[in-house]
């Protein structure tokens, strides 16, 4: 095996011990666990077929290498190469001496990955095909409403209704005036003064000087001014649509969309930390030490490493310090997809803030998102109590998800 993934990945717990490589079949749970580990850590550089991505295709690797050899290689390929193992040295040289990072996988987890590759190798429909990309590529819904203009939106609606009513009134008055004028013209008993008044044109200057008209115009102006002011105040600190220019033209569409690289490969702490980290240049070099090395944008990464300076990425999503947000609590525990908050990130050439990220937007999500309590005994009694006291769904808010102290303390 060549480049398998990245260093520092904390593997997910194995669901069960995998059987030996030589066994005819493996438990479905073990294969599923191996598939998850493979897609989260290996698919960026390997296919389960014969295609070469960065490292070799892994079809029938369990037949070409012993399980003991694979365990050593995946855990620490450098040590195996330095030991002089001829197979390890051959693979290292064949793939341009691209170093494969070490993995903190247990023997059972590596066995589950091998079991998954074996099951895919035995399937003619998938054995020769490139491995699938990560799950969750379908964009999630933009949960909640846009809280930026909730108040301003109400004023906008009232303003539109008021304008429509005024237009209808003006048209009605004009129709009535036209009908009366035609009626009076049809009468032959009008005096000269009456006839002159009937033929007189409308003096708009006099209309403007009318007290009623001035009051109406003044009210419209005040309403518009209030609407603009409320929108401006409510928009302070809100950066929905913000898409700054980055120092390197990195395309999520190309990496996460076209090549289906899992978010966890670059943002290594997305499932285990309160914040999703910005990838280091070393992670970029896992692939770009071999791919598109001459690209002007990739050369910027090389220069950053040579000068020992970090790439100064511009932050897009930034919550105020007064609000506490735990990323792993949402992604790992809550199972929230990236697209729920970040939108269709796999289609973005330039990353933009998709959601408003306001308090109202978050609370609306907590009020409408059901808690996944299946298989978690912690919630059993809470669900029973909730069902006795309420007919509504057991949502995040049912667990105190709308309490002030959850985010502000």
VEXNUSE-199191 format. One record per residue (C-alpha): residue number from 1; residue in three letters; chain; x, y, z. Coordinates in steps of 0.02 Angstrom, whole numbers, plus 50000, padded with zeros to 5 digits. Example, Ala and Ser with C-alpha at 12.3 -4.5 7.8 and 13.67 -1.06 7.14 Angstrom:
2
+------+------+-------+-------+-------+-------+
: resi : resn : chain :     X :     Y :     Z :
+------+------+-------+-------+-------+-------+
:    1 :  ALA :     A : 50615 : 49775 : 50390 :
:    2 :  SER :     A : 50684 : 49947 : 50357 :
+------+------+-------+-------+-------+-------+
***
This chain:
409
+------+------+-------+-------+-------+-------+
: resi : resn : chain :     X :     Y :     Z :
+------+------+-------+-------+-------+-------+
:    1 :  UNK :     A : 50000 : 50000 : 50000 :
:    2 :  UNK :     A : 50060 : 50175 : 49965 :
:    3 :  UNK :     A : 49996 : 50336 : 50041 :
:    4 :  UNK :     A : 49848 : 50286 : 50148 :
:    5 :  UNK :     A : 49789 : 50448 : 50225 :
:    6 :  UNK :     A : 49849 : 50569 : 50356 :
:    7 :  UNK :     A : 49933 : 50562 : 50522 :
:    8 :  UNK :     A : 49843 : 50606 : 50680 :
:    9 :  UNK :     A : 49674 : 50532 : 50633 :
:   10 :  UNK :     A : 49584 : 50460 : 50782 :
:   11 :  UNK :     A : 49495 : 50306 : 50717 :
:   12 :  UNK :     A : 49316 : 50269 : 50759 :
:   13 :  UNK :     A : 49285 : 50126 : 50880 :
:   14 :  UNK :     A : 49278 : 49957 : 50798 :
:   15 :  UNK :     A : 49108 : 49877 : 50810 :
:   16 :  UNK :     A : 49184 : 49704 : 50830 :
:   17 :  UNK :     A : 49345 : 49613 : 50803 :
:   18 :  UNK :     A : 49374 : 49574 : 50621 :
:   19 :  UNK :     A : 49405 : 49397 : 50566 :
:   20 :  UNK :     A : 49570 : 49346 : 50491 :
:   21 :  UNK :     A : 49605 : 49394 : 50313 :
:   22 :  UNK :     A : 49600 : 49216 : 50256 :
:   23 :  UNK :     A : 49421 : 49185 : 50314 :
:   24 :  UNK :     A : 49288 : 49169 : 50180 :
:   25 :  UNK :     A : 49173 : 49298 : 50251 :
:   26 :  UNK :     A : 49164 : 49434 : 50382 :
:   27 :  UNK :     A : 49028 : 49500 : 50494 :
:   28 :  UNK :     A : 48927 : 49637 : 50410 :
:   29 :  UNK :     A : 48958 : 49753 : 50558 :
:   30 :  UNK :     A : 49146 : 49731 : 50540 :
:   31 :  UNK :     A : 49137 : 49769 : 50354 :
:   32 :  UNK :     A : 49030 : 49923 : 50386 :
:   33 :  UNK :     A : 49154 : 49984 : 50515 :
:   34 :  UNK :     A : 49296 : 49954 : 50393 :
:   35 :  UNK :     A : 49203 : 50049 : 50258 :
:   36 :  UNK :     A : 49182 : 50198 : 50374 :
:   37 :  UNK :     A : 49366 : 50197 : 50422 :
:   38 :  UNK :     A : 49418 : 50179 : 50240 :
:   39 :  UNK :     A : 49309 : 50321 : 50178 :
:   40 :  UNK :     A : 49364 : 50436 : 50318 :
:   41 :  UNK :     A : 49550 : 50401 : 50304 :
:   42 :  UNK :     A : 49601 : 50309 : 50146 :
:   43 :  UNK :     A : 49489 : 50357 : 50000 :
:   44 :  UNK :     A : 49586 : 50518 : 49970 :
:   45 :  UNK :     A : 49737 : 50418 : 49910 :
:   46 :  UNK :     A : 49673 : 50243 : 49868 :
:   47 :  UNK :     A : 49533 : 50158 : 49774 :
:   48 :  UNK :     A : 49463 : 49987 : 49817 :
:   49 :  UNK :     A : 49482 : 49942 : 49633 :
:   50 :  UNK :     A : 49636 : 49947 : 49523 :
:   51 :  UNK :     A : 49644 : 50135 : 49492 :
:   52 :  UNK :     A : 49796 : 50228 : 49556 :
:   53 :  UNK :     A : 49747 : 50388 : 49647 :
:   54 :  UNK :     A : 49901 : 50442 : 49744 :
:   55 :  UNK :     A : 49942 : 50269 : 49806 :
:   56 :  UNK :     A : 49901 : 50102 : 49724 :
:   57 :  UNK :     A : 49729 : 50027 : 49701 :
:   58 :  UNK :     A : 49693 : 49903 : 49840 :
:   59 :  UNK :     A : 49596 : 49769 : 49750 :
:   60 :  UNK :     A : 49644 : 49598 : 49821 :
:   61 :  UNK :     A : 49778 : 49675 : 49933 :
:   62 :  UNK :     A : 49734 : 49543 : 50062 :
:   63 :  UNK :     A : 49793 : 49411 : 49938 :
:   64 :  UNK :     A : 49951 : 49504 : 49888 :
:   65 :  UNK :     A : 50009 : 49542 : 50065 :
:   66 :  UNK :     A : 49994 : 49450 : 50229 :
:   67 :  UNK :     A : 49890 : 49525 : 50368 :
:   68 :  UNK :     A : 50043 : 49539 : 50480 :
:   69 :  UNK :     A : 50134 : 49639 : 50346 :
:   70 :  UNK :     A : 49984 : 49754 : 50319 :
:   71 :  UNK :     A : 49969 : 49786 : 50506 :
:   72 :  UNK :     A : 50150 : 49844 : 50514 :
:   73 :  UNK :     A : 50137 : 49946 : 50355 :
:   74 :  UNK :     A : 49980 : 50042 : 50404 :
:   75 :  UNK :     A : 50037 : 50074 : 50582 :
:   76 :  UNK :     A : 50211 : 50135 : 50537 :
:   77 :  UNK :     A : 50268 : 50120 : 50356 :
:   78 :  UNK :     A : 50428 : 50218 : 50390 :
:   79 :  UNK :     A : 50488 : 50091 : 50517 :
:   80 :  UNK :     A : 50452 : 49948 : 50398 :
:   81 :  UNK :     A : 50549 : 50034 : 50257 :
:   82 :  UNK :     A : 50696 : 50072 : 50371 :
:   83 :  UNK :     A : 50700 : 49891 : 50426 :
:   84 :  UNK :     A : 50745 : 49846 : 50247 :
:   85 :  UNK :     A : 50587 : 49748 : 50207 :
:   86 :  UNK :     A : 50601 : 49722 : 50019 :
:   87 :  UNK :     A : 50414 : 49735 : 49986 :
:   88 :  UNK :     A : 50401 : 49897 : 50085 :
:   89 :  UNK :     A : 50552 : 49972 : 49997 :
:   90 :  UNK :     A : 50483 : 49920 : 49827 :
:   91 :  UNK :     A : 50315 : 50004 : 49858 :
:   92 :  UNK :     A : 50402 : 50159 : 49926 :
:   93 :  UNK :     A : 50511 : 50175 : 49771 :
:   94 :  UNK :     A : 50372 : 50132 : 49648 :
:   95 :  UNK :     A : 50264 : 50277 : 49708 :
:   96 :  UNK :     A : 50398 : 50413 : 49699 :
:   97 :  UNK :     A : 50455 : 50387 : 49879 :
:   98 :  UNK :     A : 50295 : 50466 : 49941 :
:   99 :  UNK :     A : 50289 : 50435 : 50128 :
:  100 :  UNK :     A : 50130 : 50359 : 50196 :
:  101 :  UNK :     A : 50081 : 50433 : 50365 :
:  102 :  UNK :     A : 50065 : 50320 : 50516 :
:  103 :  UNK :     A : 49896 : 50277 : 50591 :
:  104 :  UNK :     A : 49845 : 50249 : 50771 :
:  105 :  UNK :     A : 49729 : 50106 : 50722 :
:  106 :  UNK :     A : 49708 : 49950 : 50826 :
:  107 :  UNK :     A : 49734 : 49778 : 50748 :
:  108 :  UNK :     A : 49546 : 49752 : 50745 :
:  109 :  UNK :     A : 49516 : 49915 : 50654 :
:  110 :  UNK :     A : 49647 : 49876 : 50522 :
:  111 :  UNK :     A : 49571 : 49702 : 50502 :
:  112 :  UNK :     A : 49400 : 49782 : 50475 :
:  113 :  UNK :     A : 49473 : 49891 : 50336 :
:  114 :  UNK :     A : 49550 : 49738 : 50255 :
:  115 :  UNK :     A : 49384 : 49646 : 50271 :
:  116 :  UNK :     A : 49297 : 49789 : 50182 :
:  117 :  UNK :     A : 49426 : 49789 : 50041 :
:  118 :  UNK :     A : 49408 : 49600 : 50026 :
:  119 :  UNK :     A : 49219 : 49612 : 50013 :
:  120 :  UNK :     A : 49234 : 49748 : 49879 :
:  121 :  UNK :     A : 49365 : 49648 : 49785 :
:  122 :  UNK :     A : 49245 : 49500 : 49778 :
:  123 :  UNK :     A : 49110 : 49608 : 49701 :
:  124 :  UNK :     A : 49137 : 49619 : 49511 :
:  125 :  UNK :     A : 49026 : 49772 : 49499 :
:  126 :  UNK :     A : 49135 : 49875 : 49615 :
:  127 :  UNK :     A : 49305 : 49791 : 49617 :
:  128 :  UNK :     A : 49369 : 49885 : 49464 :
:  129 :  UNK :     A : 49284 : 50048 : 49505 :
:  130 :  UNK :     A : 49358 : 50191 : 49604 :
:  131 :  UNK :     A : 49305 : 50196 : 49785 :
:  132 :  UNK :     A : 49156 : 50297 : 49830 :
:  133 :  UNK :     A : 49174 : 50468 : 49905 :
:  134 :  UNK :     A : 49118 : 50510 : 50079 :
:  135 :  UNK :     A : 48940 : 50498 : 50129 :
:  136 :  UNK :     A : 48833 : 50651 : 50155 :
:  137 :  UNK :     A : 48869 : 50735 : 49988 :
:  138 :  UNK :     A : 48689 : 50786 : 49969 :
:  139 :  UNK :     A : 48672 : 50963 : 50034 :
:  140 :  UNK :     A : 48571 : 50975 : 50194 :
:  141 :  UNK :     A : 48432 : 51096 : 50218 :
:  142 :  UNK :     A : 48466 : 51269 : 50281 :
:  143 :  UNK :     A : 48384 : 51239 : 50450 :
:  144 :  UNK :     A : 48286 : 51381 : 50525 :
:  145 :  UNK :     A : 48238 : 51549 : 50459 :
:  146 :  UNK :     A : 48345 : 51697 : 50417 :
:  147 :  UNK :     A : 48344 : 51793 : 50579 :
:  148 :  UNK :     A : 48429 : 51945 : 50505 :
:  149 :  UNK :     A : 48271 : 52023 : 50442 :
:  150 :  UNK :     A : 48134 : 51944 : 50547 :
:  151 :  UNK :     A : 48080 : 52112 : 50618 :
:  152 :  UNK :     A : 48126 : 52209 : 50463 :
:  153 :  UNK :     A : 48031 : 52083 : 50356 :
:  154 :  UNK :     A : 47870 : 52119 : 50452 :
:  155 :  UNK :     A : 47891 : 52305 : 50423 :
:  156 :  UNK :     A : 47925 : 52272 : 50239 :
:  157 :  UNK :     A : 47762 : 52176 : 50226 :
:  158 :  UNK :     A : 47664 : 52314 : 50311 :
:  159 :  UNK :     A : 47744 : 52441 : 50196 :
:  160 :  UNK :     A : 47698 : 52342 : 50041 :
:  161 :  UNK :     A : 47518 : 52322 : 50102 :
:  162 :  UNK :     A : 47506 : 52508 : 50137 :
:  163 :  UNK :     A : 47571 : 52554 : 49964 :
:  164 :  UNK :     A : 47451 : 52434 : 49880 :
:  165 :  UNK :     A : 47304 : 52505 : 49978 :
:  166 :  UNK :     A : 47354 : 52683 : 49929 :
:  167 :  UNK :     A : 47369 : 52635 : 49746 :
:  168 :  UNK :     A : 47197 : 52553 : 49749 :
:  169 :  UNK :     A : 47123 : 52707 : 49831 :
:  170 :  UNK :     A : 47200 : 52824 : 49702 :
:  171 :  UNK :     A : 47139 : 52717 : 49556 :
:  172 :  UNK :     A : 46964 : 52708 : 49634 :
:  173 :  UNK :     A : 46958 : 52896 : 49657 :
:  174 :  UNK :     A : 47014 : 52926 : 49478 :
:  175 :  UNK :     A : 46879 : 52809 : 49412 :
:  176 :  UNK :     A : 46746 : 52895 : 49518 :
:  177 :  UNK :     A : 46805 : 53067 : 49459 :
:  178 :  UNK :     A : 46802 : 53011 : 49277 :
:  179 :  UNK :     A : 46626 : 52940 : 49293 :
:  180 :  UNK :     A : 46561 : 53099 : 49377 :
:  181 :  UNK :     A : 46645 : 53209 : 49247 :
:  182 :  UNK :     A : 46566 : 53114 : 49103 :
:  183 :  UNK :     A : 46397 : 53120 : 49189 :
:  184 :  UNK :     A : 46405 : 53309 : 49214 :
:  185 :  UNK :     A : 46461 : 53336 : 49034 :
:  186 :  UNK :     A : 46308 : 53243 : 48973 :
:  187 :  UNK :     A : 46194 : 53367 : 49062 :
:  188 :  UNK :     A : 46151 : 53523 : 48962 :
:  189 :  UNK :     A : 46097 : 53637 : 49104 :
:  190 :  UNK :     A : 46272 : 53684 : 49168 :
:  191 :  UNK :     A : 46312 : 53867 : 49193 :
:  192 :  UNK :     A : 46469 : 53946 : 49122 :
:  193 :  UNK :     A : 46559 : 53939 : 49288 :
:  194 :  UNK :     A : 46514 : 53757 : 49311 :
:  195 :  UNK :     A : 46571 : 53716 : 49135 :
:  196 :  UNK :     A : 46737 : 53806 : 49166 :
:  197 :  UNK :     A : 46763 : 53709 : 49328 :
:  198 :  UNK :     A : 46726 : 53546 : 49238 :
:  199 :  UNK :     A : 46856 : 53582 : 49104 :
:  200 :  UNK :     A : 46988 : 53637 : 49228 :
:  201 :  UNK :     A : 47143 : 53528 : 49234 :
:  202 :  UNK :     A : 47206 : 53449 : 49394 :
:  203 :  UNK :     A : 47330 : 53559 : 49484 :
:  204 :  UNK :     A : 47456 : 53438 : 49562 :
:  205 :  UNK :     A : 47538 : 53580 : 49657 :
:  206 :  UNK :     A : 47377 : 53605 : 49754 :
:  207 :  UNK :     A : 47366 : 53418 : 49786 :
:  208 :  UNK :     A : 47542 : 53418 : 49859 :
:  209 :  UNK :     A : 47496 : 53565 : 49969 :
:  210 :  UNK :     A : 47349 : 53467 : 50038 :
:  211 :  UNK :     A : 47369 : 53427 : 50222 :
:  212 :  UNK :     A : 47305 : 53248 : 50200 :
:  213 :  UNK :     A : 47428 : 53211 : 50060 :
:  214 :  UNK :     A : 47574 : 53280 : 50160 :
:  215 :  UNK :     A : 47527 : 53173 : 50310 :
:  216 :  UNK :     A : 47520 : 53016 : 50202 :
:  217 :  UNK :     A : 47687 : 53055 : 50119 :
:  218 :  UNK :     A : 47763 : 53092 : 50288 :
:  219 :  UNK :     A : 47701 : 52926 : 50360 :
:  220 :  UNK :     A : 47772 : 52829 : 50213 :
:  221 :  UNK :     A : 47941 : 52916 : 50235 :
:  222 :  UNK :     A : 47944 : 52877 : 50422 :
:  223 :  UNK :     A : 47899 : 52694 : 50394 :
:  224 :  UNK :     A : 48035 : 52674 : 50262 :
:  225 :  UNK :     A : 48162 : 52758 : 50375 :
:  226 :  UNK :     A : 48115 : 52644 : 50522 :
:  227 :  UNK :     A : 48127 : 52491 : 50409 :
:  228 :  UNK :     A : 48301 : 52539 : 50348 :
:  229 :  UNK :     A : 48358 : 52576 : 50525 :
:  230 :  UNK :     A : 48295 : 52410 : 50595 :
:  231 :  UNK :     A : 48375 : 52312 : 50453 :
:  232 :  UNK :     A : 48540 : 52402 : 50484 :
:  233 :  UNK :     A : 48536 : 52373 : 50672 :
:  234 :  UNK :     A : 48485 : 52190 : 50655 :
:  235 :  UNK :     A : 48623 : 52162 : 50527 :
:  236 :  UNK :     A : 48764 : 52216 : 50642 :
:  237 :  UNK :     A : 48886 : 52072 : 50658 :
:  238 :  UNK :     A : 48793 : 51968 : 50529 :
:  239 :  UNK :     A : 48898 : 51916 : 50380 :
:  240 :  UNK :     A : 48786 : 51801 : 50280 :
:  241 :  UNK :     A : 48855 : 51790 : 50103 :
:  242 :  UNK :     A : 49030 : 51845 : 50159 :
:  243 :  UNK :     A : 49156 : 51767 : 50039 :
:  244 :  UNK :     A : 49329 : 51842 : 50066 :
:  245 :  UNK :     A : 49471 : 51818 : 49944 :
:  246 :  UNK :     A : 49592 : 51688 : 50012 :
:  247 :  UNK :     A : 49782 : 51689 : 49995 :
:  248 :  UNK :     A : 49771 : 51525 : 49896 :
:  249 :  UNK :     A : 49631 : 51491 : 49773 :
:  250 :  UNK :     A : 49570 : 51332 : 49856 :
:  251 :  UNK :     A : 49414 : 51255 : 49778 :
:  252 :  UNK :     A : 49299 : 51153 : 49888 :
:  253 :  UNK :     A : 49204 : 51108 : 49730 :
:  254 :  UNK :     A : 49358 : 51022 : 49659 :
:  255 :  UNK :     A : 49415 : 50936 : 49820 :
:  256 :  UNK :     A : 49254 : 50898 : 49916 :
:  257 :  UNK :     A : 49140 : 50892 : 49763 :
:  258 :  UNK :     A : 49231 : 50819 : 49613 :
:  259 :  UNK :     A : 49359 : 50714 : 49710 :
:  260 :  UNK :     A : 49243 : 50683 : 49859 :
:  261 :  UNK :     A : 49377 : 50707 : 49990 :
:  262 :  UNK :     A : 49301 : 50689 : 50162 :
:  263 :  UNK :     A : 49295 : 50849 : 50266 :
:  264 :  UNK :     A : 49379 : 50757 : 50408 :
:  265 :  UNK :     A : 49535 : 50728 : 50303 :
:  266 :  UNK :     A : 49584 : 50912 : 50304 :
:  267 :  UNK :     A : 49485 : 50976 : 50454 :
:  268 :  UNK :     A : 49554 : 50843 : 50570 :
:  269 :  UNK :     A : 49467 : 50904 : 50729 :
:  270 :  UNK :     A : 49294 : 50922 : 50656 :
:  271 :  UNK :     A : 49227 : 50773 : 50755 :
:  272 :  UNK :     A : 49330 : 50788 : 50913 :
:  273 :  UNK :     A : 49355 : 50971 : 50955 :
:  274 :  UNK :     A : 49250 : 51123 : 50996 :
:  275 :  UNK :     A : 49315 : 51204 : 50836 :
:  276 :  UNK :     A : 49353 : 51139 : 50662 :
:  277 :  UNK :     A : 49537 : 51174 : 50632 :
:  278 :  UNK :     A : 49613 : 51255 : 50479 :
:  279 :  UNK :     A : 49720 : 51124 : 50387 :
:  280 :  UNK :     A : 49907 : 51141 : 50401 :
:  281 :  UNK :     A : 50017 : 51150 : 50246 :
:  282 :  UNK :     A : 50080 : 50974 : 50284 :
:  283 :  UNK :     A : 49906 : 50903 : 50253 :
:  284 :  UNK :     A : 49904 : 50988 : 50083 :
:  285 :  UNK :     A : 50073 : 50910 : 50045 :
:  286 :  UNK :     A : 50008 : 50734 : 50075 :
:  287 :  UNK :     A : 49939 : 50746 : 49898 :
:  288 :  UNK :     A : 50024 : 50896 : 49820 :
:  289 :  UNK :     A : 50199 : 50832 : 49844 :
:  290 :  UNK :     A : 50150 : 50725 : 49693 :
:  291 :  UNK :     A : 50001 : 50812 : 49613 :
:  292 :  UNK :     A : 50009 : 50979 : 49517 :
:  293 :  UNK :     A : 50174 : 51026 : 49594 :
:  294 :  UNK :     A : 50204 : 51161 : 49463 :
:  295 :  UNK :     A : 50038 : 51250 : 49489 :
:  296 :  UNK :     A : 50062 : 51433 : 49543 :
:  297 :  UNK :     A : 49939 : 51408 : 49685 :
:  298 :  UNK :     A : 50026 : 51250 : 49746 :
:  299 :  UNK :     A : 50192 : 51341 : 49738 :
:  300 :  UNK :     A : 50124 : 51459 : 49871 :
:  301 :  UNK :     A : 50111 : 51309 : 49988 :
:  302 :  UNK :     A : 50291 : 51260 : 49951 :
:  303 :  UNK :     A : 50350 : 51438 : 49987 :
:  304 :  UNK :     A : 50253 : 51441 : 50152 :
:  305 :  UNK :     A : 50339 : 51280 : 50207 :
:  306 :  UNK :     A : 50511 : 51337 : 50148 :
:  307 :  UNK :     A : 50492 : 51502 : 50242 :
:  308 :  UNK :     A : 50419 : 51415 : 50394 :
:  309 :  UNK :     A : 50268 : 51531 : 50391 :
:  310 :  UNK :     A : 50085 : 51480 : 50406 :
:  311 :  UNK :     A : 49964 : 51513 : 50264 :
:  312 :  UNK :     A : 49861 : 51663 : 50320 :
:  313 :  UNK :     A : 49686 : 51601 : 50278 :
:  314 :  UNK :     A : 49545 : 51725 : 50303 :
:  315 :  UNK :     A : 49413 : 51663 : 50426 :
:  316 :  UNK :     A : 49238 : 51653 : 50352 :
:  317 :  UNK :     A : 49128 : 51589 : 50494 :
:  318 :  UNK :     A : 49154 : 51684 : 50656 :
:  319 :  UNK :     A : 49037 : 51683 : 50806 :
:  320 :  UNK :     A : 49046 : 51821 : 50938 :
:  321 :  UNK :     A : 49144 : 51783 : 51096 :
:  322 :  UNK :     A : 48986 : 51795 : 51200 :
:  323 :  UNK :     A : 48918 : 51636 : 51121 :
:  324 :  UNK :     A : 48988 : 51463 : 51160 :
:  325 :  UNK :     A : 48982 : 51338 : 51016 :
:  326 :  UNK :     A : 49051 : 51161 : 51018 :
:  327 :  UNK :     A : 49080 : 51092 : 50844 :
:  328 :  UNK :     A : 49102 : 50910 : 50894 :
:  329 :  UNK :     A : 48944 : 50914 : 50998 :
:  330 :  UNK :     A : 48847 : 50948 : 50839 :
:  331 :  UNK :     A : 48942 : 50841 : 50714 :
:  332 :  UNK :     A : 48987 : 50690 : 50821 :
:  333 :  UNK :     A : 48849 : 50682 : 50952 :
:  334 :  UNK :     A : 48709 : 50765 : 50855 :
:  335 :  UNK :     A : 48755 : 50692 : 50686 :
:  336 :  UNK :     A : 48729 : 50861 : 50601 :
:  337 :  UNK :     A : 48791 : 50861 : 50421 :
:  338 :  UNK :     A : 48914 : 50995 : 50367 :
:  339 :  UNK :     A : 48791 : 51061 : 50238 :
:  340 :  UNK :     A : 48659 : 51098 : 50370 :
:  341 :  UNK :     A : 48756 : 51251 : 50427 :
:  342 :  UNK :     A : 48883 : 51278 : 50290 :
:  343 :  UNK :     A : 48766 : 51248 : 50143 :
:  344 :  UNK :     A : 48817 : 51154 : 49985 :
:  345 :  UNK :     A : 49002 : 51173 : 50025 :
:  346 :  UNK :     A : 49048 : 51040 : 49896 :
:  347 :  UNK :     A : 48986 : 51156 : 49756 :
:  348 :  UNK :     A : 49079 : 51313 : 49812 :
:  349 :  UNK :     A : 49230 : 51374 : 49715 :
:  350 :  UNK :     A : 49249 : 51511 : 49846 :
:  351 :  UNK :     A : 49183 : 51475 : 50021 :
:  352 :  UNK :     A : 49047 : 51595 : 50078 :
:  353 :  UNK :     A : 48948 : 51604 : 50240 :
:  354 :  UNK :     A : 48787 : 51516 : 50191 :
:  355 :  UNK :     A : 48682 : 51532 : 50350 :
:  356 :  UNK :     A : 48652 : 51688 : 50456 :
:  357 :  UNK :     A : 48719 : 51603 : 50614 :
:  358 :  UNK :     A : 48610 : 51715 : 50722 :
:  359 :  UNK :     A : 48537 : 51670 : 50890 :
:  360 :  UNK :     A : 48362 : 51659 : 50815 :
:  361 :  UNK :     A : 48425 : 51542 : 50679 :
:  362 :  UNK :     A : 48509 : 51427 : 50806 :
:  363 :  UNK :     A : 48359 : 51425 : 50923 :
:  364 :  UNK :     A : 48242 : 51387 : 50779 :
:  365 :  UNK :     A : 48351 : 51237 : 50736 :
:  366 :  UNK :     A : 48349 : 51176 : 50917 :
:  367 :  UNK :     A : 48159 : 51189 : 50920 :
:  368 :  UNK :     A : 48137 : 51087 : 50762 :
:  369 :  UNK :     A : 48278 : 50959 : 50763 :
:  370 :  UNK :     A : 48230 : 50790 : 50841 :
:  371 :  UNK :     A : 48358 : 50709 : 50955 :
:  372 :  UNK :     A : 48424 : 50541 : 50897 :
:  373 :  UNK :     A : 48396 : 50436 : 51053 :
:  374 :  UNK :     A : 48401 : 50262 : 50975 :
:  375 :  UNK :     A : 48525 : 50146 : 51060 :
:  376 :  UNK :     A : 48569 : 50275 : 51192 :
:  377 :  UNK :     A : 48509 : 50218 : 51364 :
:  378 :  UNK :     A : 48544 : 50391 : 51435 :
:  379 :  UNK :     A : 48386 : 50456 : 51351 :
:  380 :  UNK :     A : 48268 : 50311 : 51388 :
:  381 :  UNK :     A : 48193 : 50383 : 51548 :
:  382 :  UNK :     A : 48196 : 50561 : 51481 :
:  383 :  UNK :     A : 48097 : 50508 : 51328 :
:  384 :  UNK :     A : 47967 : 50421 : 51437 :
:  385 :  UNK :     A : 47947 : 50575 : 51546 :
:  386 :  UNK :     A : 47933 : 50685 : 51392 :
:  387 :  UNK :     A : 47799 : 50575 : 51316 :
:  388 :  UNK :     A : 47696 : 50585 : 51476 :
:  389 :  UNK :     A : 47709 : 50774 : 51490 :
:  390 :  UNK :     A : 47706 : 50827 : 51307 :
:  391 :  UNK :     A : 47635 : 50771 : 51141 :
:  392 :  UNK :     A : 47770 : 50856 : 51040 :
:  393 :  UNK :     A : 47928 : 50778 : 50970 :
:  394 :  UNK :     A : 48080 : 50752 : 51080 :
:  395 :  UNK :     A : 48187 : 50891 : 51007 :
:  396 :  UNK :     A : 48347 : 50979 : 51061 :
:  397 :  UNK :     A : 48243 : 51109 : 51152 :
:  398 :  UNK :     A : 48166 : 50969 : 51256 :
:  399 :  UNK :     A : 48339 : 50943 : 51332 :
:  400 :  UNK :     A : 48362 : 51126 : 51374 :
:  401 :  UNK :     A : 48428 : 51173 : 51203 :
:  402 :  UNK :     A : 48348 : 51345 : 51213 :
:  403 :  UNK :     A : 48407 : 51390 : 51388 :
:  404 :  UNK :     A : 48517 : 51545 : 51395 :
:  405 :  UNK :     A : 48653 : 51460 : 51496 :
:  406 :  UNK :     A : 48681 : 51328 : 51361 :
:  407 :  UNK :     A : 48770 : 51455 : 51251 :
:  408 :  UNK :     A : 48798 : 51605 : 51365 :
:  409 :  UNK :     A : 48891 : 51574 : 51527 :
+------+------+-------+-------+-------+-------+
***
